[in-house]
């Protein structure tokens, strides 16, 4: 599970060794990462699938590491050979390990082992495995490395497993060799959430949700052993819902109980204090809660026992448990009275108000109205800063401590509402049944409507939010009414409905003071509503005002996200990059994960536009982990649209197809979900030159996302739609759509929009048989981008320009433009279009790569240099031989289908073949 690539590297190394090359591989990873399992898999392969392979093995042991030759005796137990010069005082391979060896004896044993391996490899390949090399005795390690350094040209593979956290026990010279450049080091990475899902399904028949898989991977640090332990021990229903905390496995609990059972009182006190205080606690807090004057002796003891460690950095010190689950095990072992006492001590020690209140809650098992009021006031202050996860935590605690049912329900509703605001949809979902069961109220409807919005349930959200507004009391509860209005703003944004956004944003802002959450959050979206109505100047002015009003806290995150969103659309991509990068992090400002994910989705899009595709891939990878663990459908299509397009362009079809499926949505969801879902499919098919499928994906957007005088589309798809119509020979439909689109009034010309409009018209004019007019439009499109850093769009336009000119017979112009497109795509890493540009260049007949090479084996198979296929015939022959239909070939080369058939007839005649299969066979078998 999660080791397929690593195992393949091992087997590939074994194949190299069998050709007569010595190799050394070190599998490294912490305990429980699966090193032994991978080693066992290799041994099993050698015994069952690889003939003539002999395996010698040894396993290190912490106790035996003190006995010289303990490992050597395991390697040599299959042979009676004695060390070379057995009469010189060196002992025979011991039946029981000896205490010490002289250097001369080590040399003799090394010589014997080397001779033995050389003898064995003459009859086949030898694989020497050493599991837990960090626990092997020093003498055996030195013997082994002596042999490793001196064996050349032999069929011997050495495979060792090493725990980096225990590498200090390995002699320095030995470690230098095992980590040197001549050794293949294969680290065992933690299991990914997808690996965890695969393991749960195959070993236990459990279908883990993405959220559960992320939670389990995070809790265990991706350790295969711990993942398997918890899946085996916990009841299946554990994984069917969101869970805030997971326990330690029974093995970890037993180990912790054993360590603490033999520990000093000081270490027990330190471990318990660290468990109560939480991850990364500072040294001073641990000392105060543990009640010790000096905790360093206890920390030294804990470090030696493998229980905990102290890390120091410029920002401060931190006490950390070494193995995942240890903190939970220590906490579980404490009796309740001890936990309560330590939480009270922690409340008197920590500085952060939220942490202090949390410890007081943990020290209060029953109702406490006074503490509940303190929590409610803390939640109000954190709400002003937009820190919704803190708000949710405080209100859940306040609800539990409340003795009045109505107050308890209101606080619970507020907590669930804050969870949704924070973006923690997975946890919020577990509370929807409880919210449903509550008596009807505006707050209840507002919470359910808010949850439906971020879950992508358009109709349900609208019904609940309208109900909440109708039943709200503006006069008595203006703040609550403003919050409902703000939820309707988000509903309007998800629908990309400008009038709805601005109307409800104005309502929310009129009911609140400028610094309040509903006011700031509405203002952060208001500018997008203005832009959606074509009021770009007002939109930009709105964000200038919003930036002045927002404090330097999580509320500013929302303004930056909205401003970045608008800047991307208005072609101020560099400003978009700055704003979206600033809005993405939430760790230090306690902001909303929902806003962060939306920002990262647009950030990835911005990076794609700017040509920084490696950064875009990294952003997608980072955001997808948080997106899936949060279970937020509203943002998923937006992020995965960019992912699908990126990997389609790079030719990783499996990954691209995965992201297309991840972006897919059901009918009736929000426009902000449907449009990117359609675009993900369209970009995937377009990259494969399947323009009919691309058109099928794009056509619904003419109804879903129209651009009119009153409504501006945000998503750029119109040029791709015209291109798909042209490439499927639907020129009349393309003309009708493009004329209407060109006639739409625009407040300001946006260069990238004008470039897309121009190249779409150029593509159509070329297909209509007017290459000169088409050339003017293509050159105009490229001119619009002059001075702008838009390599991806420039490459797209250049490819279409060159392809159109090649079809029109302007071969020199086509060759020049296509080379520019190929260079741009190559810089981006867009392998798909580098290949397509190469094919187009061949078809021009002018590209140096299209000149026949007499030594080309394919050319030889086709009859040698005397066979003169034209450049276009060569391009057709390659595609058809690769399995493309006439229609697919025509689409790829921008030719009429009849032209492809004509070329194919001539190709058959020239090559003396009678069918597509014969043509394919000639290309497939050059010999």
C-alpha positions in Angstrom: 0.0 0.0 0.0 1.6 3.2 -1.2 4.9 1.4 -1.9 4.4 0.3 -5.5 6.9 2.8 -7.0 9.5 2.0 -4.3 9.1 -1.8 -4.8 9.5 -1.3 -8.6 12.7 0.6 -8.0 14.0 -2.3 -5.9 13.1 -4.9 -8.6 14.7 -2.7 -11.3 17.9 -2.6 -9.2 17.7 -6.4 -8.8 17.5 -6.7 -12.6 20.6 -4.5 -12.9 22.5 -6.6 -10.4 21.6 -9.8 -12.3 23.5 -8.3 -15.3 26.7 -8.2 -13.3 26.6 -5.0 -11.2 27.0 -4.7 -7.4 24.4 -2.4 -5.9 23.5 -1.3 -2.3 20.1 0.0 -1.3 19.1 1.5 2.0 15.4 1.6 2.9 14.9 4.3 5.5 12.0 5.2 7.6 10.8 5.5 11.2 9.5 2.4 13.1 6.2 1.2 11.6 6.8 2.7 8.2 6.8 -0.7 6.5 10.5 -1.3 5.9 10.4 -4.9 7.0 7.3 -5.5 4.9 9.0 -4.2 1.8 12.1 -6.3 2.5 9.9 -9.4 3.0 8.2 -8.6 -0.3 11.6 -8.6 -2.0 12.7 -11.8 -0.4 9.5 -13.5 -1.4 10.0 -12.3 -5.0 13.5 -13.7 -5.0 12.3 -17.1 -3.7 9.3 -17.5 -6.0 9.7 -15.3 -9.1 13.4 -14.8 -9.6 15.3 -18.0 -10.6 18.9 -18.5 -9.4 18.7 -15.9 -6.6 20.1 -16.8 -3.2 19.2 -14.7 -0.1 21.4 -14.3 2.9 19.7 -12.4 5.7 20.3 -10.8 9.1 18.1 -8.8 11.5 19.5 -6.3 14.0 18.4 -6.5 17.6 18.9 -3.8 20.3 20.1 -6.3 22.9 22.3 -8.2 20.5 23.9 -5.0 19.3 26.2 -5.2 22.3 27.6 -8.6 21.1 30.3 -8.6 18.4 29.4 -10.7 15.3 25.8 -11.2 16.2 24.7 -10.1 12.8 27.6 -11.8 11.0 26.7 -15.2 12.5 23.2 -14.8 11.0 24.6 -14.1 7.5 27.0 -17.1 7.7 24.7 -19.6 9.4 24.1 -21.3 6.0 27.8 -22.2 5.5 30.5 -24.0 7.4 33.2 -21.8 5.9 35.8 -20.4 8.3 37.6 -17.1 8.0 40.6 -17.0 5.7 43.8 -18.0 7.6 41.7 -19.8 10.2 44.9 -20.7 12.1 45.9 -17.0 12.8 43.8 -16.8 15.9 40.5 -15.6 14.4 37.6 -17.6 15.8 35.3 -19.5 13.4 31.8 -18.1 12.6 30.5 -18.2 16.2 27.5 -20.3 17.2 27.1 -17.8 20.0 28.2 -14.1 19.7 31.5 -13.1 21.2 32.2 -10.0 23.2 35.0 -8.1 21.3 37.1 -8.4 18.1 40.5 -7.1 17.2 40.9 -5.1 13.9 42.7 -8.1 12.3 39.9 -10.4 13.2 37.4 -8.0 11.7 39.5 -8.0 8.5 39.6 -11.8 8.4 35.8 -12.1 8.9 35.3 -9.5 6.1 37.6 -11.5 3.8 35.7 -14.7 4.5 32.3 -13.0 3.9 33.6 -11.5 0.6 35.0 -14.8 -0.6 31.8 -16.5 0.3 29.6 -14.0 -1.6 31.9 -14.2 -4.6 31.6 -18.0 -4.6 27.8 -17.9 -4.3 27.4 -15.4 -7.1 29.2 -17.6 -9.6 26.1 -19.8 -9.4 23.5 -17.0 -9.5 22.6 -13.6 -8.0 23.0 -13.1 -4.3 20.8 -10.8 -2.3 22.1 -9.8 1.2 19.4 -8.3 3.4 20.0 -6.6 6.8 16.8 -5.5 8.6 17.2 -2.8 11.3 20.8 -2.2 10.4 20.9 0.5 13.2 20.6 -2.4 15.7 23.3 -4.5 14.2 26.5 -4.9 16.3 29.4 -2.6 15.3 31.7 -5.5 14.3 29.2 -7.0 11.8 28.5 -3.5 10.4 32.2 -2.9 9.8 32.6 -6.3 8.2 29.7 -5.6 6.0 30.8 -2.2 4.9 34.4 -3.5 4.3 32.9 -6.0 1.8 30.6 -3.4 0.2 33.4 -1.0 -0.6 35.6 -3.7 -2.3 33.1 -5.7 -4.3 32.9 -4.8 -8.0 31.5 -6.5 -11.1 29.7 -9.1 -9.1 26.0 -10.1 -9.0 25.4 -9.1 -5.4 22.6 -6.8 -4.1 22.8 -5.5 -0.5 19.6 -4.2 0.9 19.5 -2.7 4.4 16.7 -1.0 6.4 17.6 1.9 8.6 15.7 4.0 11.1 17.0 7.6 10.8 15.9 8.4 14.3 18.2 5.7 15.6 21.1 6.3 13.2 23.2 7.8 16.1 24.0 4.2 17.1 25.7 3.5 13.8 29.4 4.2 13.7 30.2 7.4 11.8 32.2 5.8 9.0 29.6 3.2 8.4 26.8 5.8 8.3 28.8 8.0 5.9 29.0 5.1 3.5 25.3 4.1 3.9 24.3 7.7 3.1 26.8 8.3 0.4 26.2 8.9 -3.3 27.0 5.3 -4.3 24.2 3.9 -2.3 20.6 4.1 -3.5 18.5 5.5 -0.7 14.8 4.8 -0.8 12.9 6.7 2.0 9.5 5.2 2.9 7.2 8.2 2.9 4.1 8.4 5.1 0.9 6.9 3.6 -1.3 9.4 1.8 -5.0 9.6 2.6 -5.6 7.7 -0.7 -3.2 5.0 0.5 -5.1 4.8 3.8 -8.4 4.4 1.9 -6.9 1.6 -0.2 -5.5 -0.2 2.9 -8.9 0.1 4.7 -10.7 -1.3 1.7 -8.4 -4.2 1.0 -7.5 -5.3 4.5 -10.7 -4.5 6.4 -13.5 -4.0 3.8 -14.0 -0.5 5.0 -14.8 2.4 2.6 -13.4 5.4 4.4 -14.6 8.8 3.4 -12.0 11.3 2.2 -12.4 13.2 5.5 -11.9 10.0 7.6 -8.9 9.0 5.6 -7.3 12.5 6.0 -8.1 12.4 9.7 -6.6 9.0 10.2 -3.5 9.9 8.2 -3.0 13.1 10.2 -3.5 11.4 13.5 -1.0 8.6 12.8 1.5 10.6 10.8 0.8 8.2 7.9 2.5 5.3 9.8 1.3 2.1 8.1 1.6 0.2 11.4 -0.5 2.7 13.3 -3.1 3.0 10.6 -3.6 -0.7 10.5 -3.7 -1.0 14.3 -6.5 1.6 14.6 -8.5 0.2 11.7 -8.3 -3.2 13.3 -9.1 -2.1 16.9 -11.8 0.6 16.5 -15.4 -0.4 15.6 -16.4 0.2 12.0 -19.0 2.9 12.9 -16.0 5.1 14.0 -15.3 5.9 10.4 -18.8 6.7 9.3 -18.8 10.2 10.7 -16.5 13.1 11.5 -14.4 12.5 14.6 -12.5 15.2 16.5 -10.0 12.9 18.2 -8.8 9.4 17.8 -7.3 7.3 20.6 -3.9 5.6 20.7 -3.6 2.1 19.5 -3.4 -0.7 22.1 0.3 -1.2 21.3 1.1 2.5 21.9 -0.9 2.4 25.1 0.9 -0.7 26.3 4.3 0.8 25.5 3.5 4.1 27.2 2.2 2.2 30.3 5.4 0.2 30.4 7.7 3.3 30.0 5.8 5.3 32.6 5.6 2.3 35.0 9.4 2.3 35.2 9.8 6.1 35.0 10.8 8.5 37.7 8.1 10.7 39.2 9.6 13.7 37.3 9.2 12.1 33.9 5.6 11.0 34.7 4.8 14.6 35.8 6.4 16.1 32.6 4.6 13.6 30.3 1.3 14.3 31.9 1.7 18.1 31.8 2.7 17.9 28.1 -0.3 15.7 27.4 -2.7 18.2 29.0 -1.0 21.3 27.4 -1.1 19.9 23.9 1.3 19.6 20.9 4.4 21.9 20.8 4.1 23.2 24.4 6.8 25.5 25.6 9.3 24.4 28.2 8.2 27.0 30.8 4.5 26.0 30.6 5.4 22.3 31.1 7.6 23.1 34.1 4.8 25.2 35.7 2.1 22.6 35.2 4.3 19.7 36.2 5.2 21.5 39.4 9.0 21.0 39.0 11.8 23.4 39.5 14.0 21.7 36.8 12.5 19.5 34.0 15.7 18.9 32.1 16.6 15.6 33.9 13.1 14.3 33.3 13.3 15.3 29.6 16.7 13.6 29.3 15.1 10.4 30.7 12.1 10.7 28.4 14.4 11.2 25.4 16.4 8.1 26.3 13.2 6.1 26.7 11.9 7.2 23.2 8.9 9.0 24.8 9.4 12.7 24.2 11.9 15.3 23.2 12.8 18.9 23.5 13.3 21.0 20.4 14.7 24.5 20.5 14.5 27.2 17.8 14.6 30.9 17.5 10.9 31.2 18.1 11.2 29.2 21.4 11.4 25.7 22.8 8.8 22.9 22.5 8.2 19.6 24.3 7.0 17.0 21.8 6.0 13.3 22.0 8.1 11.2 19.6 5.5 8.7 18.4 2.0 9.6 17.1 -0.7 8.6 19.6 1.6 8.9 22.6 0.0 12.1 23.9 -3.5 10.4 23.7 -2.1 7.4 25.6 -0.6 9.4 28.4 -3.8 11.4 28.7 -6.0 8.3 28.9 -3.8 6.8 31.6 -4.4 9.7 33.9 -7.3 9.3 36.5 -10.0 12.0 36.1 -9.1 13.9 39.2 -5.5 14.2 38.0 -6.6 15.5 34.6 -8.9 18.1 36.2 -6.1 19.3 38.5 -3.6 19.6 35.7 -6.1 21.5 33.5 -6.7 24.0 36.3 -2.9 24.4 36.6 -2.7 24.9 32.9 -5.5 27.5 32.9 -3.4 29.5 35.5 -0.3 29.2 33.3 -1.1 29.7 29.6 -1.3 33.2 28.2 -3.8 32.8 25.4 -7.3 33.5 26.5 -8.9 30.8 24.2 -6.5 28.2 25.6 -7.1 29.3 29.1 -10.9 29.0 28.7 -10.4 25.7 27.1 -8.5 24.3 30.1 -11.2 25.7 32.4 -13.9 23.9 30.3 -11.9 20.6 30.6 -11.7 21.1 34.3 -15.5 21.6 34.6 -17.5 18.4 34.1 -20.9 19.9 34.9 -22.9 23.1 34.0 -21.3 26.5 34.8 -23.4 29.5 33.7 -20.7 32.0 34.6 -18.0 30.2 32.6 -20.5 29.8 29.7 -21.0 33.6 29.6 -17.2 34.2 29.5 -17.0 31.8 26.6 -19.8 33.6 24.8 -18.1 36.9 25.2 -14.8 35.4 24.0 -16.6 34.1 20.9 -18.1 37.6 20.2 -14.6 39.1 20.3 -13.1 36.4 18.0 -16.0 36.9 15.6 -15.0 40.5 15.2 -11.6 39.2 14.0 -13.2 36.6 11.7 -11.6 33.7 13.6 -14.6 31.4 13.1 -13.0 28.2 14.3 -12.2 29.8 17.6 -15.8 31.0 17.8 -17.1 27.5 17.1 -14.9 26.0 19.8 -16.0 28.5 22.4 -19.7 28.3 21.6 -19.8 24.5 21.7 -18.2 24.6 25.1 -20.7 27.3 26.2 -23.5 25.2 25.0 -22.4 22.2 27.0 -22.1 24.3 30.2 -25.5 25.9 29.8 -28.3 24.8 32.1 -31.2 26.4 30.1 -32.3 24.5 27.0 -33.1 27.5 24.8 -29.8 29.1 25.6 -28.0 25.8 25.0 -29.7 25.5 21.6 -28.9 29.1 20.5 -25.3 28.6 21.4 -25.2 25.3 19.6 -26.7 26.9 16.5 -24.1 29.7 16.7 -21.3 27.1 17.0 -22.5 25.2 13.9 -22.8 28.5 12.0 -19.3 29.4 13.0 -18.1 25.9 11.9 -19.5 26.5 8.4 -17.9 30.0 8.4 -14.6 28.5 9.2 -14.9 26.0 6.4 -15.0 22.9 8.6 -17.9 21.4 6.7 -17.1 17.8 7.7 -17.7 18.5 11.4 -20.7 20.8 10.7 -22.4 18.0 8.8 -22.5 15.9 11.9 -24.6 18.5 13.7 -27.2 19.0 10.9 -29.5 16.3 12.4 -29.4 18.1 15.8 -30.1 21.4 14.1 -33.0 19.9 12.1 -34.6 18.6 15.3 -34.7 22.1 16.9 -37.8 24.3 16.9 -38.1 26.6 13.8 -36.4 29.9 14.1 -34.7 32.5 11.9 -31.3 31.4 13.3 -32.0 27.7 12.6 -33.1 28.5 9.0 -30.0 30.7 8.5 -27.7 28.0 9.7 -29.2 25.4 7.5 -29.2 27.7 4.5 -25.6 28.6 5.1 -24.6 25.0 5.3 -26.5 24.2 2.1 -24.7 27.0 0.3 -21.2 25.9 1.1 -22.3 22.3 0.3 -23.4 23.4 -3.1 -27.1 22.8 -2.6 -28.5 25.7 -4.5 -32.3 25.2 -4.1 -32.2 24.1 -0.5 -30.0 27.1 0.4 -32.3 29.6 -1.3 -35.4 28.2 0.4 -33.8 28.2 3.9 -32.3 31.6 3.6 -35.5 33.2 2.2 -37.4 31.6 5.1 -34.8 33.0 7.6 -35.2 36.5 6.1 -39.0 36.4 6.2 -39.1 35.4 9.8 -36.4 37.7 11.1 -37.1 40.7 13.2 -35.2 43.7 11.7 -36.2 46.1 14.5 -35.3 43.9 17.4 -32.4 41.9 16.0 -30.7 43.9 13.3 -27.4 42.0 13.7 -29.1 38.6 13.2 -30.9 40.0 10.2 -27.6 41.3 8.8 -26.1 37.9 9.2 -28.9 36.4 7.1 -28.4 39.0 4.5 -24.7 38.2 4.4 -25.5 34.6 3.8 -27.7 35.6 0.8 -24.6 37.6 -0.5 -22.7 34.3 -0.5 -25.6 32.6 -2.2 -25.6 35.3 -4.9 -21.8 35.0 -5.4 -22.1 31.2 -5.8 -24.8 31.9 -8.4 -22.7 34.6 -10.0 -25.8 36.9 -9.8 -24.6 40.5 -9.6 -27.9 42.1 -8.6 -28.5 39.6 -5.8 -24.9 40.1 -4.5 -25.1 43.9 -4.4 -28.7 44.1 -3.1 -28.1 41.9 -0.1 -24.6 43.3 0.5 -26.1 46.8 0.7 -28.8 45.4 3.1 -26.3 43.8 5.4 -24.0 46.8 5.5 -26.9 49.2 6.2 -27.8 47.1 9.3 -24.3 46.9 10.8 -21.4 49.0 11.9 -18.3 49.0 9.5 -16.1 46.7 11.7 -18.6 44.0 12.3 -18.3 40.6 10.6 -21.4 40.8 8.5 -20.4 44.2 7.2 -16.8 43.3 6.3 -17.8 40.0 4.7 -20.5 41.7 2.6 -18.1 44.4 1.6 -15.5 41.8 0.6 -18.0 40.4 -2.0 -19.7 43.6 -3.0 -17.2 44.6 -5.6 -17.6 41.2 -7.4 -21.3 41.9 -7.6 -20.6 45.2 -9.2 -18.3 43.6 -11.7 -20.8 40.9 -12.5 -23.1 43.7 -13.7 -20.3 45.3 -15.9 -19.5 48.1 -13.4 -15.8 47.5 -13.2 -14.7 51.0 -12.1 -17.1 51.0 -9.2 -15.9 47.5 -8.3 -12.3 48.6 -8.1 -13.2 51.6 -6.0 -15.2 49.3 -3.7 -12.1 47.3 -2.9 -10.0 50.4 -2.3 -12.6 51.3 0.4 -12.7 47.8 1.8 -8.9 47.7 2.1 -9.0 50.8 4.2 -11.7 49.5 6.5 -10.4 46.0 7.1 -8.2 45.4 10.2 -5.0 43.4 10.0 -6.7 40.2 11.0 -8.7 37.4 9.5 -11.3 39.9 8.1 -8.7 41.3 5.8 -8.3 37.8 4.4 -11.8 38.1 2.9 -11.1 41.5 1.3 -7.8 40.3 -0.2 -9.6 37.2 -1.6 -12.3 39.3 -3.3 -9.8 41.9 -4.5 -7.5 39.2 -6.0 -10.5 37.5 -7.7 -11.4 40.8 -9.4 -7.8 41.7 -10.3 -7.4 38.3 -12.0 -10.4 39.0 -14.1 -9.4 42.6 -14.9 -6.0 41.5 -16.2 -4.1 42.9 -13.2 -2.7 39.4 -12.7 0.4 40.5 -10.7 -1.9 42.2 -8.1 -4.1 39.2 -8.1 -1.1 37.0 -7.2 -0.1 39.2 -4.3 -3.6 39.4 -2.9 -4.4 35.7 -3.3 -1.0 34.7 -1.8 -1.8 36.9 1.2 -5.3 35.5 1.6 -4.4 31.8 1.4 -2.7 31.2 4.8 -5.0 30.8 7.8 -2.6 29.5 10.5 -1.5 32.8 12.0 -4.6 34.8 11.7 -7.2 32.2 12.6 -9.1 32.9 9.4 -11.6 30.9 7.4 -10.6 27.7 5.7 -13.3 28.3 3.2 -11.9 31.7 2.2 -8.4 30.2 2.2 -9.4 27.4 -0.1 -11.2 29.8 -2.5 -8.1 32.0 -2.5 -5.9 29.0 -3.3 -8.1 27.8 -6.1 -7.9 31.3 -7.7 -4.2 31.4 -6.9 -3.6 28.2 -8.8 -5.5 29.7 -11.7 -3.4 32.9 -11.5 -0.2 30.9 -11.5 -1.4 29.0 -14.6 -2.1 32.2 -16.4 1.3 33.6 -15.5 3.1 30.4 -16.7 4.3 29.3 -13.3 3.0 25.8 -13.7 5.1 24.1 -11.1 3.9 26.6 -8.5 0.3 26.0 -9.7 0.8 22.2 -9.3 2.2 22.8 -5.7 -0.8 25.0 -4.8 -3.3 22.4 -6.1 -1.5 19.6 -4.2 -1.5 21.7 -1.0 -5.1 22.9 -1.3 -6.5 19.5 -2.3 -5.4 17.9 1.0 -7.3 20.6 3.0 -10.2 20.7 0.6 -10.9 17.0 0.9 -10.4 16.9 4.7 -12.8 19.8 5.0 -15.4 18.2 2.6 -16.3 21.5 0.9 -18.1 20.8 -2.5 -18.5 24.5 -3.3 -14.8 25.0 -4.0 -13.9 21.6 -5.5 -14.7 22.2 -9.2 -12.9 25.6 -9.2 -9.7 24.0 -7.9 -9.9 20.9 -10.0 -10.6 22.7 -13.2 -7.1 24.2 -13.1 -5.7 20.8 -12.1 -7.4 19.0 -15.0 -6.2 21.6 -17.5 -2.6 21.6 -16.1 -2.2 17.8 -16.3 -3.9 17.5 -19.6 -1.4 20.0 -21.0 1.4 18.1 -19.5 0.2 14.8 -20.9 -0.5 13.0 -17.6 -3.8 11.7 -18.8 -4.5 9.5 -15.8 -4.1 12.3 -13.4 -6.0 14.7 -15.6 -8.9 12.3 -15.9 -8.9 11.9 -12.1 -9.3 15.7 -11.7 -12.0 15.9 -14.3 -14.0 13.4 -12.3 -13.3 15.3 -9.1 -14.5 18.5 -10.7 -17.8 16.9 -11.9 -21.1 18.1 -10.3 -24.7 17.2 -10.3 -27.3 19.3 -12.1 -28.9 22.0 -10.0 -25.8 23.0 -8.2 -24.4 26.6 -8.2 -23.1 28.3 -11.4 -19.8 28.7 -9.6 -19.5 24.9 -9.5 -21.1 24.1 -12.9 -19.0 26.4 -15.1 -15.5 25.2 -13.9 -16.8 21.6 -14.0 -17.7 22.0 -17.7 -14.4 23.8 -18.4 -12.4 20.9 -16.8 -14.0 18.4 -19.2 -13.6 20.8 -22.2 -9.9 21.4 -21.6 -9.2 17.7 -21.2 -10.9 16.9 -24.5 -9.4 19.9 -26.3 -5.9 18.7 -25.3 -6.6 15.4 -26.9 -7.9 17.1 -30.0 -11.4 15.6 -29.4 -13.2 18.8 -30.3 -16.6 17.1 -30.6 -16.4 16.1 -26.9 -15.0 19.6 -26.0 -18.0 21.2 -27.8 -20.4 19.0 -25.9 -18.8 20.2 -22.6 -18.9 23.8 -23.6 -22.3 24.2 -25.3 -24.3 24.2 -22.0 -22.3 27.2 -20.9 -24.2 29.3 -23.5 -27.2 29.0 -21.2 -25.5 28.6 -17.8 -23.1 31.5 -18.2 -24.2 34.0 -20.8 -22.4 37.3 -21.3 -24.9 40.1 -22.0 -25.1 43.9 -21.7 -26.4 43.4 -18.1 -24.3 40.4 -17.0 -20.6 39.9 -17.3 -19.3 36.3 -17.4 -16.3 35.7 -15.2 -15.0 32.5 -16.7 -13.1 32.7 -20.0 -14.7 30.0 -22.3 -16.1 31.9 -25.3 -13.0 31.7 -27.5 -12.7 27.9 -26.8 -16.4 27.5 -27.8 -15.8 29.3 -31.1 -12.7 27.2 -31.7 -14.6 24.0 -31.0 -17.3 25.0 -33.4 -14.8 25.8 -36.1 -12.9 22.5 -35.6 -16.1 20.6 -35.9 -17.0 22.4 -39.2 -20.0 24.3 -37.6 -19.0 27.7 -39.1 -22.5 29.2 -39.2 -23.1 28.5 -35.5 -19.6 29.9 -34.8 -20.4 33.1 -36.8 -23.7 33.6 -35.1 -22.3 33.2 -31.6 -19.2 35.4 -32.3 -21.2 38.2 -33.8 -23.4 38.4 -30.8 -20.5 38.2 -28.4 -18.6 40.9 -30.3 -21.6 43.2 -30.0 -21.9 43.1 -26.2 -20.9 46.5 -24.8 -18.0 46.6 -22.4 -17.2 49.4 -20.0 -13.4 48.9 -20.5 -11.3 46.8 -22.8 -9.5 44.1 -21.0 -6.4 43.0 -23.1 -6.8 39.3 -22.6 -10.5 39.4 -23.4 -9.8 41.3 -26.6 -7.0 38.9 -27.5 -9.4 35.9 -27.1 -12.0 37.7 -29.2 -9.5 38.4 -31.9 -8.0 34.9 -32.2 -11.5 33.4 -32.2 -12.4 35.6 -35.1 -9.1 34.8 -36.8 -9.8 31.1 -36.4 -13.2 31.5 -38.0 -12.0 33.7 -40.9 -9.3 31.1 -41.7 -11.9 28.4 -41.8 -14.1 30.6 -44.0 -11.3 30.8 -46.5 -9.9 34.3 -45.8 -6.4 33.7 -44.5 -5.2 37.3 -45.0 -8.0 38.7 -42.8 -7.4 35.9 -40.4 -3.7 36.8 -40.2 -4.6 40.3 -39.2 -6.8 39.1 -36.4 -4.2 36.7 -35.1 -1.6 39.4 -35.1 -3.9 41.7 -33.4 -4.5 39.1 -30.7 -0.8 38.7 -30.1 -0.4 42.5 -30.1 -3.0 42.9 -27.4 -0.8 40.8 -25.1 2.4 42.8 -25.8 3.9 43.9 -22.5 1.8 41.4 -20.6 3.2 38.2 -19.0 0.7 35.8 -20.4 2.8 32.9 -21.9 0.0 30.4 -21.8 -2.5 32.5 -23.7 0.2 33.6 -26.1 1.0 30.0 -26.8 -2.6 29.0 -27.4 -3.1 31.9 -29.9 0.2 31.1 -31.7 -0.7 27.5 -32.1 -4.1 28.3 -33.6 -2.4 31.0 -35.8 0.2 28.6 -37.1 -2.2 25.8 -37.6 -4.6 28.0 -39.6 -1.8 29.4 -41.8 -0.5 25.9 -42.5 -3.9 24.8 -43.7 -4.1 27.9 -45.8 -0.8 27.0 -47.5 1.3 29.8 -45.9 3.9 27.4 -44.9 6.8 29.7 -44.0 4.6 31.9 -41.8 3.0 28.8 -40.2 6.5 27.3 -39.5 7.7 30.6 -37.8 4.6 30.9 -35.6 4.4 27.3 -34.7 8.1 27.3 -33.6 7.3 30.2 -31.3 4.3 28.3 -29.9 6.3 25.2 -29.4 9.0 27.1 -27.5 6.4 28.7 -25.3 4.7 25.3 -24.6 8.1 23.7 -23.9 8.9 26.4 -21.4 5.6 25.7 -19.6 6.2 21.9 -19.7 3.1 21.4 -21.8 4.2 18.2 -23.4 0.9 17.6 -25.1 1.1 20.7 -27.2 4.9 20.5 -27.8 4.1 17.2 -29.6 1.2 18.8 -31.5 3.3 21.7 -32.5 5.9 19.3 -33.7 3.3 17.4 -35.8 2.1 20.7 -37.3 5.7 21.7 -38.1 6.3 18.4 -39.9 3.1 19.0 -41.9 4.5 22.3 -43.2 7.4 20.4 -44.8 9.8 23.3 -43.8 10.8 22.2 -40.3 14.3 20.7 -40.1 12.8 17.8 -38.2 10.7 17.0 -41.2 13.6 16.3 -43.5 13.8 12.5 -44.2 16.7 10.7 -42.4 18.0 7.8 -44.5 19.1 6.0 -41.3 15.6 6.3 -39.7 14.4 2.7 -38.9 10.8 3.7 -39.5 11.8 5.1 -42.9 13.7 1.9 -43.6 10.6 -0.1 -42.7 8.5 2.0 -45.1 10.8 1.2 -48.0 13.8 3.5 -47.5 14.5 7.1 -48.8 13.0 6.3 -52.2 9.5 6.4 -50.6 8.6 10.1 -50.9 5.7 10.9 -48.6 4.9 14.6 -48.4 5.1 16.3 -45.1 1.3 16.2 -44.7 1.2 12.5 -45.7 3.8 11.7 -43.1 1.7 13.5 -40.4 -1.4 11.6 -41.5 0.4 8.2 -41.7 1.8 8.6 -38.2 -1.6 9.4 -36.6 -3.5 6.7 -38.5 -0.7 4.1 -37.7 -1.1 5.2 -34.0 -4.8 4.2 -34.1 -6.5 7.5 -34.9 -9.7 7.5 -37.0 -10.0 9.7 -40.1 -12.1 12.1 -38.1 -9.6 12.2 -35.2 -6.8 12.7 -37.7 -8.7 15.5 -39.4 -9.4 17.3 -36.1 -5.7 17.0 -34.9 -4.3 18.3 -38.2 -7.1 20.9 -38.9 -8.0 19.2 -42.2 -11.2 18.2 -43.8 -12.1 14.5 -43.3 -12.1 14.0 -47.1 -8.6 15.4 -47.3 -7.4 12.8 -44.8 -9.0 10.0 -46.9 -7.3 11.4 -50.0 -3.9 11.4 -48.3 -4.5 7.9 -46.9 -5.3 6.6 -50.4 -2.0 8.0 -51.7 -0.1 6.7 -48.7 -1.4 3.1 -49.2 -0.3 3.3 -52.9 3.2 4.6 -52.1 3.9 2.1 -49.4 2.2 -0.9 -50.9 -0.2 -1.5 -48.0 -3.9 -2.3 -48.2 -5.3 -1.4 -44.8 -4.8 0.6 -41.6 -3.6 -2.5 -39.8 -0.9 -3.1 -42.3 0.2 0.5 -42.1 0.3 0.3 -38.3 2.3 -3.0 -38.5 4.9 -1.3 -40.8 5.3 1.6 -38.3 5.2 -0.7 -35.3 7.9 -3.2 -36.5 10.7 -1.3 -38.2 12.8 -4.5 -38.4 
